[in-house]
Amino acid sequence: MPADDFADTTGELEVSIVGLAGVRADDLAVAITIARRGDALDDVETVITGGQPLGTTRLARYHEWIVDLASDAAGTRYALGPSGVLYVGDRRYPLPAPRGLTSLWVASPDELLACGPGSLAQVRLDPGRIRVDVLDDDGPGEAVRVAGWGSASTGAIAVGTAGALWRKDDDGWTAHETPARETLTDLAWVAAARAFVVGTDGGVYTWDGGALALHSRHDRAWRACAWYQGALYLAAATGGVVRLDGSNVEPVSPLPLRRLRVVGGELLAWGGALLARFDGATWSGGPLELP
């Protein structure tokens, strides 16, 4: 986890929001990684919190990093550990990903997609057990982020380093040549077979279901993107949220926000211990307290 994702909240603890999930913006689960200042990176814990006010109820606790958090329409939580461990509620499932995993997407209550360096995984959930298909990919790029449109994994894409992109179909994963030569960090679906993809060299790309094309380039390293109320919002690695207007960017918030997600009709943004909500006109929120 990049060091600039941390926010010092007590002088002794470094706290970072690493993911959130939910069906509604007023009923979220938030994953907070906590480390004592100066400790080794593997000496951490992650707490999942929720409740009203947000953060008042401890939902789960893990003695490791949680790198991504997701939920399905029924509210079931799925947490992903960097070593490739999948948590479904109280159950723990190690996945065969030797170099770990970084991203998780819930297609439906019985199907998940996950990715990480050298691994693209499809997880099918049955009562009390899981079935996992993993593609070991040693291509020029390593997967960083995976997401799809709707409730079927067909058509989902994973993006990663060196401009790498893979598409999921009924037969598995297919790598695509792309014009990108940068690390692709995030993607935002607009409709079926239409998505935006952003990268660390300032590239904003469009995906049409078969090819990636450059839309515009900017002097920022993009960390995240989200499609909200008919516009693309982007967050830079150094913090700050902008909205794309044609090929230009319009500042929306100067706060140190580096991650974006749309939940329940609101745009949620976070960085360090700061969690903010945007309704299209105004921002609200602030530092998330430890439970």
HELIX and SHEET records of a PDB file:
HELIX    1   1 ALA A    3  ASP A    5  5                                   3    
HELIX    2   2 THR A  161  GLY A  163  5                                   3    
SHEET    1   A 5 ALA A   7  ASP A   8  0                                        
SHEET    2   A 5 LEU A  13  ARG A  24 -1                                        
SHEET    3   A 5 ASP A  27  ARG A  36 -1                                        
SHEET    4   A 5 VAL A  44  GLY A  50 -1                                        
SHEET    5   A 5 THR A  57  TYR A  62 -1                                        
SHEET    1   B 4 ASP A  68  SER A  71  0                                        
SHEET    2   B 4 ARG A  77  LEU A  80 -1                                        
SHEET    3   B 4 VAL A  85  VAL A  88 -1                                        
SHEET    4   B 4 ARG A  91  PRO A  94 -1                                        
SHEET    1   C 4 SER A 103  SER A 108  0                                        
SHEET    2   C 4 GLU A 111  GLY A 116 -1                                        
SHEET    3   C 4 SER A 119  ASP A 126 -1                                        
SHEET    4   C 4 ARG A 129  ASP A 136 -1                                        
SHEET    1   D 4 ALA A 143  ALA A 147  0                                        
SHEET    2   D 4 ILE A 157  GLY A 160 -1                                        
SHEET    3   D 4 LEU A 165  ASP A 169 -1                                        
SHEET    4   D 4 GLY A 172  HIS A 176 -1                                        
SHEET    1   E 4 LEU A 184  ALA A 191  0                                        
SHEET    2   E 4 ARG A 194  GLY A 199 -1                                        
SHEET    3   E 4 GLY A 203  TRP A 207 -1                                        
SHEET    4   E 4 LEU A 212  ARG A 217 -1                                        
SHEET    1   F 4 TRP A 222  TYR A 228  0                                        
SHEET    2   F 4 ALA A 231  ALA A 236 -1                                        
SHEET    3   F 4 VAL A 241  ASP A 245 -1                                        
SHEET    4   F 4 ASN A 248  SER A 253 -1                                        
SHEET    1   G 4 ARG A 259  VAL A 263  0                                        
SHEET    2   G 4 GLU A 266  GLY A 271 -1                                        
SHEET    3   G 4 LEU A 274  PHE A 278 -1                                        
SHEET    4   G 4 TRP A 283  PRO A 287 -1                                        
END                                                                             
